[in-house]
Amino acid sequence: MIQKLHIRLTLFCTLISGMILIFMSLLCLSVSERESLEKHFSDFQININMLVNHLDSQTIISYTWLAQFCADTHYEIDIRDNGSQLVFEDLTPLALEEEYFKLVREKAKTDYGILEESIFVNSVLSTHAEFKLNIHGEAYYGAAALIPKNKGVLNAAVLYPLSGLSESILLQRLLFAGADTLGILLLGIFFWFFTWHMIQPLVISRQKQAEFIASASHELRSPLTVMLSCLSAMKQASQEEAAHFAETIETEGKRMGRLIEDMLALSGTDSSRFAIHQTPVELDTLLLSAYEKFEPLARKKNISISISLPDEMIPPCPLDKERIEQVLSILLDNAISYTPAEGKISLSLQTSDDKLLLQVKDNGIGIPDAEKEAVFDRFYRCDKSHKDKSHFGLGLCIAQEIIHMHKGKIFVTDTPGGGAAFSVILNQRQ
């Protein structure tokens, strides 16, 4: 599924980016071609004006000048003096037939009114027109000019083949197409790695979910197996043995219930249903309540527990009372479980600026530096040989989620002389 998602995301991103790239390329190409055509036609008009001015100003037509003009511009020129064709070599290197120039003159006459009959004996003004036309499927720029000369008229027709311009435009299109193809290929490679990087959190989440389900299944199977075994044994057990089996079933059922509650709590944090309801809470009172709750349990295990509170009065802090009580219970329960007899546990509260520092310290087995981050993972147990079945490795994970929702921090350090110190930092003003 992840692989299919990766491929689909890559193709989708490449397709969208490629379409945008092609659209922008077509837009740029269109503007470039239009400007190129306009520039070529403008240059053609300028050259025709120069040709007409030269013919108009010269008494004798210079073959040398005309030959150089044609060589520079690649124009094909046909000049007639009072209807008689002036024959010059190399003015039509393409050897265009007379029909081509006849079509130019006809278009100029029909569309632009360039008529020899309009030139009178005493006329002094030249007339000319430039346009685009197609002859036998080939594109040309054409121009026709009438120039009064010696009580007669010079009729000049000019053709400029656009094959060179068309080849240039085609080459430009091919370059754009090649650049777009290469760009889309590079985009595909980029999005292949980019989308894989983007879905990594999803991959990790699915992996953690699979690990969570596997661990939860294992943890649920253990009490269930014990309960089923006790039920099977009760069928053939005496009354006293049956009572013992019933007690075991009840214990395992409660253990399963606690596990399910922890799993539901974590499920709530994953689906954003783990809401907190903040109200003004006196944190020192909350710590005293937690101390009184766990002191008998600690005394039962021959563990001393102490509490340290600031001398000054602490103003109420906006917290979710039940959730913070849950965190304190998790930390104290863990401390009692992992502290040996004759051990010590301290519960303290300190203030600094707008911060509140809550600590639970013990002198138990401690936590190696390499495992200090991992203890907040689900189903993680630092001491693999620990036999207390009431701990599933979910408590610290739940505590971390609660503190994060209060925009605080929770971390663990070493207690001087051995043991672990869990610290919670909360803001006095949320």
C-alpha positions as CSV (number, residue, x, y, z in Angstrom):
1,M,0.0,0.0,0.0
2,I,2.8,2.4,0.9
3,Q,4.6,1.6,-2.3
4,K,1.5,2.2,-4.4
5,L,0.9,5.5,-2.5
6,H,4.5,6.5,-3.2
7,I,4.2,5.8,-6.9
8,R,0.8,7.6,-7.2
9,L,2.1,10.6,-5.4
10,T,5.2,10.8,-7.6
11,L,3.1,10.5,-10.8
12,F,0.5,13.0,-9.6
13,C,3.1,15.6,-8.5
14,T,5.1,15.0,-11.7
15,L,2.0,15.3,-13.9
16,I,0.8,18.5,-12.3
17,S,4.3,20.1,-12.3
18,G,4.8,18.9,-15.9
19,M,1.5,20.4,-17.0
20,I,2.5,23.7,-15.4
21,L,5.9,23.6,-17.0
22,I,4.5,22.8,-20.4
23,F,1.9,25.5,-20.1
24,M,4.5,28.1,-19.1
25,S,6.8,26.9,-21.9
26,L,4.0,27.3,-24.5
27,L,3.2,30.7,-23.2
28,C,6.8,31.8,-23.4
29,L,7.2,30.2,-26.8
30,S,4.1,31.9,-28.1
31,V,5.3,35.3,-26.9
32,S,8.8,34.6,-28.3
33,E,7.5,33.6,-31.7
34,R,5.1,36.5,-31.9
35,E,7.9,38.9,-31.1
36,S,10.2,37.2,-33.6
37,L,7.6,37.5,-36.4
38,E,6.9,41.1,-35.6
39,K,10.6,41.9,-35.5
40,H,11.2,40.2,-38.8
41,F,8.3,41.9,-40.5
42,S,9.4,45.3,-39.0
43,D,12.9,44.7,-40.4
44,F,11.4,43.8,-43.7
45,Q,9.4,47.1,-43.8
46,I,12.6,49.1,-42.8
47,N,14.5,47.4,-45.7
48,I,11.8,48.1,-48.2
49,N,11.7,51.7,-47.1
50,M,15.5,51.9,-47.7
51,L,15.1,50.2,-51.1
52,V,12.4,52.6,-52.2
53,N,14.3,55.6,-50.9
54,H,17.4,54.5,-52.8
55,L,15.5,53.9,-56.1
56,D,13.7,57.2,-55.6
57,S,16.9,59.2,-55.0
58,Q,19.1,57.7,-57.7
59,T,19.0,58.9,-61.3
60,I,20.7,55.7,-62.5
61,I,19.9,52.4,-60.9
62,S,23.1,50.8,-59.4
63,Y,23.4,47.1,-60.0
64,T,26.2,46.9,-57.5
65,W,24.1,48.4,-54.7
66,L,21.1,46.2,-55.6
67,A,23.3,43.1,-55.6
68,Q,24.8,43.9,-52.2
69,F,21.3,44.7,-50.9
70,C,20.0,41.2,-52.0
71,A,23.1,39.5,-50.6
72,D,22.6,41.2,-47.2
73,T,18.8,40.7,-47.0
74,H,18.2,37.5,-49.1
75,Y,15.4,39.3,-50.9
76,E,14.2,38.4,-54.4
77,I,13.6,41.6,-56.5
78,D,11.8,42.1,-59.8
79,I,12.0,45.7,-61.2
80,R,10.1,47.0,-64.2
81,D,10.5,50.4,-65.9
82,N,7.3,51.4,-67.6
83,G,6.4,47.8,-68.0
84,S,9.8,46.6,-69.2
85,Q,11.7,44.2,-67.0
86,L,15.1,45.3,-65.9
87,V,17.3,42.3,-66.0
88,F,20.1,42.0,-63.4
89,E,22.0,39.0,-62.4
90,D,21.8,37.6,-58.9
91,L,18.8,39.6,-57.9
92,T,16.7,36.4,-57.9
93,P,19.2,33.7,-56.7
94,L,16.2,31.3,-56.2
95,A,15.3,31.8,-59.9
96,L,11.7,32.6,-59.0
97,E,9.3,32.5,-61.9
98,E,7.6,35.7,-63.1
99,E,4.4,34.3,-61.8
100,Y,5.5,34.8,-58.2
101,F,6.1,38.5,-58.7
102,K,2.9,38.8,-60.6
103,L,1.0,37.5,-57.5
104,V,2.8,40.1,-55.4
105,R,1.7,42.9,-57.6
106,E,-1.9,41.5,-57.8
107,K,-2.2,41.4,-54.0
108,A,-0.8,44.9,-53.7
109,K,-3.2,46.1,-56.3
110,T,-6.2,44.3,-54.9
111,D,-5.7,44.7,-51.2
112,Y,-3.6,47.9,-50.9
113,G,-4.5,49.9,-54.1
114,I,-1.0,50.0,-55.5
115,L,-1.9,50.9,-59.1
116,E,0.4,52.1,-61.9
117,E,-2.6,54.1,-63.2
118,S,-2.5,56.2,-60.1
119,I,0.9,57.6,-60.9
120,F,0.6,60.7,-63.1
121,V,3.2,62.2,-65.3
122,N,4.0,64.9,-62.7
123,S,3.8,62.6,-59.6
124,V,6.7,62.8,-57.2
125,L,5.6,60.6,-54.3
126,S,6.4,56.9,-54.2
127,T,3.9,54.4,-52.8
128,H,4.6,50.9,-51.4
129,A,3.0,48.2,-49.3
130,E,4.3,45.2,-47.3
131,F,2.3,42.1,-46.5
132,K,2.5,38.4,-46.0
133,L,1.3,35.9,-48.6
134,N,1.4,32.2,-49.5
135,I,2.5,31.0,-52.9
136,H,2.2,27.3,-53.7
137,G,2.1,26.4,-50.0
138,E,5.2,28.5,-49.2
139,A,5.1,31.5,-46.9
140,Y,6.7,34.8,-48.0
141,Y,6.9,38.4,-47.1
142,G,5.9,40.5,-50.1
143,A,6.2,44.1,-51.1
144,A,5.2,46.2,-54.1
145,A,6.4,49.7,-54.8
146,L,5.6,52.3,-57.4
147,I,8.3,55.0,-57.9
148,P,7.9,57.9,-60.3
149,K,11.0,58.3,-62.4
150,N,11.7,60.4,-65.6
151,K,8.0,60.9,-66.4
152,G,7.5,57.2,-66.1
153,V,7.3,54.7,-63.2
154,L,9.5,52.0,-61.7
155,N,7.4,49.0,-60.5
156,A,9.4,46.9,-58.0
157,A,8.1,43.6,-56.5
158,V,10.0,42.0,-53.6
159,L,9.7,38.5,-52.1
160,Y,11.4,37.2,-48.9
161,P,11.1,33.4,-48.3
162,L,10.2,32.6,-44.7
163,S,11.6,29.1,-44.8
164,G,14.6,30.2,-42.8
165,L,12.4,31.8,-40.2
166,S,10.2,28.7,-40.1
167,E,13.3,26.5,-39.5
168,S,14.4,28.8,-36.7
169,I,11.0,28.6,-35.1
170,L,11.0,24.8,-35.5
171,L,14.4,24.6,-33.9
172,Q,13.3,26.7,-31.0
173,R,10.2,24.5,-30.5
174,L,12.4,21.4,-30.5
175,L,14.7,23.0,-27.9
176,F,11.7,23.9,-25.7
177,A,10.3,20.4,-26.1
178,G,13.7,18.8,-25.2
179,A,14.1,21.1,-22.2
180,D,10.5,20.3,-21.0
181,T,11.1,16.6,-21.4
182,L,14.4,16.8,-19.4
183,G,12.7,19.0,-16.9
184,I,9.8,16.6,-16.4
185,L,12.3,13.7,-16.0
186,L,14.2,15.6,-13.4
187,L,10.9,16.6,-11.6
188,G,10.0,12.9,-11.6
189,I,13.3,12.0,-10.0
190,F,12.9,14.8,-7.5
191,F,9.4,13.9,-6.5
192,W,10.3,10.3,-6.2
193,F,12.7,11.1,-3.4
194,F,10.6,14.1,-2.1
195,T,7.4,12.1,-1.7
196,W,9.2,9.2,-0.1
197,H,10.6,11.6,2.4
198,M,7.1,13.1,3.0
199,I,5.5,9.8,3.6
200,Q,8.2,8.6,6.0
201,P,6.1,9.8,9.0
202,L,3.3,7.6,7.7
203,V,5.6,4.6,7.3
204,I,6.9,5.1,10.8
205,S,3.4,5.6,12.1
206,R,2.2,2.3,10.4
207,Q,5.3,0.5,11.8
208,K,4.6,1.8,15.3
209,Q,0.9,0.9,14.9
210,A,1.9,-2.6,13.8
211,E,4.3,-2.9,16.8
212,F,1.6,-1.5,19.1
213,I,-1.0,-4.1,17.9
214,A,1.5,-6.9,18.2
215,S,2.6,-5.9,21.7
216,A,-1.0,-5.2,22.8
217,S,-2.1,-8.6,21.5
218,H,0.7,-10.3,23.4
219,E,-0.2,-8.4,26.6
220,L,-3.9,-9.2,26.3
221,R,-3.2,-12.8,25.5
222,S,-1.3,-13.4,28.7
223,P,-4.1,-12.7,31.2
224,L,-6.6,-14.3,28.9
225,T,-4.6,-17.5,28.8
226,V,-4.4,-17.5,32.6
227,M,-8.2,-16.9,32.9
228,L,-9.0,-19.7,30.5
229,S,-6.6,-22.1,32.2
230,C,-8.2,-21.3,35.6
231,L,-11.7,-21.8,34.2
232,S,-10.7,-25.2,32.8
233,A,-9.1,-26.2,36.1
234,M,-12.1,-25.1,38.1
235,K,-14.2,-27.8,36.6
236,Q,-12.2,-30.5,38.4
237,A,-11.0,-28.5,41.4
238,S,-12.2,-28.7,45.0
239,Q,-14.1,-25.9,46.6
240,E,-11.0,-24.3,48.1
241,E,-9.0,-24.6,44.8
242,A,-11.9,-23.2,42.9
243,A,-12.0,-20.1,45.2
244,H,-8.2,-19.7,44.5
245,F,-8.8,-20.0,40.8
246,A,-11.7,-17.5,41.0
247,E,-9.4,-15.0,42.8
248,T,-6.8,-15.4,40.1
249,I,-9.4,-14.9,37.4
250,E,-10.5,-11.7,39.1
251,T,-7.0,-10.4,39.4
252,E,-6.2,-11.1,35.8
253,G,-9.5,-9.6,34.7
254,K,-8.6,-6.3,36.6
255,R,-5.2,-6.4,35.0
256,M,-6.7,-6.7,31.5
257,G,-9.1,-3.9,32.4
258,R,-6.2,-1.6,33.3
259,L,-4.4,-2.5,30.1
260,I,-7.5,-1.8,28.0
261,E,-8.0,1.6,29.8
262,D,-4.4,2.5,29.0
263,M,-4.8,1.5,25.4
264,L,-8.0,3.5,25.0
265,A,-6.2,6.5,26.5
266,L,-3.4,6.2,23.9
267,S,-5.9,5.7,21.2
268,G,-7.6,8.9,22.3
269,T,-4.3,10.8,21.9
270,D,-3.7,9.4,18.4
271,S,-7.2,10.4,17.2
272,S,-7.1,13.8,18.8
273,R,-10.0,12.8,21.2
274,F,-7.7,13.1,24.2
275,A,-9.1,16.5,25.3
276,I,-7.9,18.4,28.3
277,H,-10.1,20.8,30.3
278,Q,-8.1,23.4,32.1
279,T,-9.3,25.0,35.4
280,P,-7.3,26.9,38.0
281,V,-5.6,24.2,40.1
282,E,-3.5,24.5,43.3
283,L,-0.6,22.3,42.3
284,D,0.9,22.1,45.8
285,T,-2.5,20.7,47.1
286,L,-2.5,18.3,44.2
287,L,1.0,17.0,45.2
288,L,-0.1,16.6,48.8
289,S,-3.1,14.6,47.7
290,A,-0.9,12.3,45.6
291,Y,1.5,11.9,48.5
292,E,-1.2,10.9,50.9
293,K,-2.6,8.4,48.3
294,F,0.7,6.6,47.7
295,E,2.4,6.9,51.2
296,P,0.6,3.8,52.6
297,L,1.6,1.7,49.6
298,A,5.2,2.8,49.9
299,R,5.2,2.1,53.6
300,K,3.8,-1.4,52.9
301,K,6.8,-2.0,50.7
302,N,9.1,-0.5,53.4
303,I,9.9,2.5,51.2
304,S,10.1,6.0,52.6
305,I,8.4,8.7,50.7
306,S,8.9,12.4,51.3
307,I,7.5,15.7,49.9
308,S,9.0,19.1,49.5
309,L,6.9,22.2,48.7
310,P,7.9,25.9,48.2
311,D,7.6,28.1,51.3
312,E,5.8,30.8,49.3
313,M,2.3,30.6,48.2
314,I,1.8,29.2,44.6
315,P,-1.0,30.9,42.7
316,P,-3.5,28.5,41.0
317,C,-2.3,27.3,37.6
318,P,-4.5,26.5,34.6
319,L,-4.3,22.7,34.3
320,D,-6.5,19.7,33.8
321,K,-6.7,18.4,37.4
322,E,-7.6,14.8,36.6
323,R,-4.9,14.5,33.9
324,I,-2.1,15.9,36.1
325,E,-3.3,13.6,38.9
326,Q,-2.9,10.8,36.4
327,V,0.6,11.8,35.6
328,L,1.5,12.0,39.3
329,S,0.0,8.5,39.8
330,I,2.0,7.1,36.9
331,L,5.3,8.5,38.1
332,L,4.8,7.6,41.8
333,D,3.5,4.1,40.9
334,N,6.6,3.5,38.7
335,A,8.9,4.8,41.4
336,I,7.4,2.5,44.0
337,S,7.5,-0.5,41.6
338,Y,11.2,0.0,40.7
339,T,12.5,1.0,44.1
340,P,13.8,-1.8,46.4
341,A,12.9,-2.2,50.1
342,E,14.5,0.4,52.4
343,G,14.6,2.7,49.4
344,K,13.6,6.4,49.2
345,I,11.3,8.4,47.0
346,S,11.0,12.2,47.0
347,L,8.2,14.3,45.6
348,S,9.0,18.0,45.1
349,L,7.7,21.2,43.6
350,Q,9.8,24.3,42.7
351,T,9.0,27.6,41.0
352,S,11.2,29.6,38.7
353,D,9.9,32.7,36.9
354,D,6.7,31.5,35.1
355,K,7.8,27.8,35.3
356,L,6.8,25.1,37.6
357,L,9.2,22.2,38.1
358,L,7.7,18.9,39.5
359,Q,10.0,16.0,40.3
360,V,9.7,12.4,41.4
361,K,13.1,11.0,42.4
362,D,14.0,7.5,43.6
363,N,17.1,5.5,44.4
364,G,16.0,2.4,42.5
365,I,17.6,0.5,39.6
366,G,17.9,3.7,37.5
367,I,17.8,4.0,33.7
368,P,20.8,3.7,31.4
369,D,21.6,6.8,29.3
370,A,20.9,4.9,26.1
371,E,17.4,4.1,27.2
372,K,16.3,7.5,28.7
373,E,14.4,8.5,25.5
374,A,13.0,5.0,24.9
375,V,11.2,4.8,28.3
376,F,8.5,7.0,26.9
377,D,7.8,4.6,24.0
378,R,4.8,2.3,24.1
379,F,5.2,-1.1,25.8
380,Y,8.8,-0.3,26.6
381,R,10.2,-1.8,29.8
382,C,13.7,-0.8,31.0
383,D,14.0,-3.8,33.2
384,K,13.1,-6.8,31.1
385,S,13.2,-9.1,34.1
386,H,10.8,-7.0,36.1
387,K,7.9,-9.3,37.3
388,D,5.3,-6.6,38.2
389,K,2.5,-7.5,35.8
390,S,0.6,-4.4,36.6
391,H,3.0,-2.4,34.4
392,F,2.6,-2.7,30.7
393,G,5.0,0.0,29.5
394,L,2.2,2.4,28.6
395,G,2.2,4.7,31.7
396,L,5.1,7.0,30.8
397,C,3.8,7.2,27.2
398,I,0.5,8.4,28.5
399,A,2.2,10.9,30.9
400,Q,4.2,12.3,28.1
401,E,1.1,12.9,25.9
402,I,-0.7,14.6,28.8
403,I,2.3,16.9,29.5
404,H,2.7,17.8,25.8
405,M,-1.0,18.7,25.7
406,H,-0.3,21.1,28.5
407,K,2.6,22.5,26.4
408,G,5.1,21.3,29.0
409,K,8.1,19.0,29.0
410,I,8.8,15.7,30.7
411,F,12.2,14.0,30.9
412,V,14.3,11.7,33.0
413,T,17.7,12.2,34.5
414,D,19.9,10.3,37.0
415,T,19.5,10.7,40.7
416,P,22.8,11.4,42.5
417,G,23.9,8.1,44.1
418,G,21.7,6.0,41.8
419,G,18.1,5.9,40.7
420,A,15.9,7.9,38.3
421,A,14.5,11.4,38.6
422,F,11.5,12.3,36.4
423,S,11.0,16.0,35.9
424,V,7.9,17.8,34.6
425,I,8.1,21.4,33.6
426,L,4.8,23.3,33.3
427,N,3.9,26.9,32.5
428,Q,2.2,28.9,35.2
429,R,0.3,30.8,32.5
430,Q,-0.9,28.6,29.6
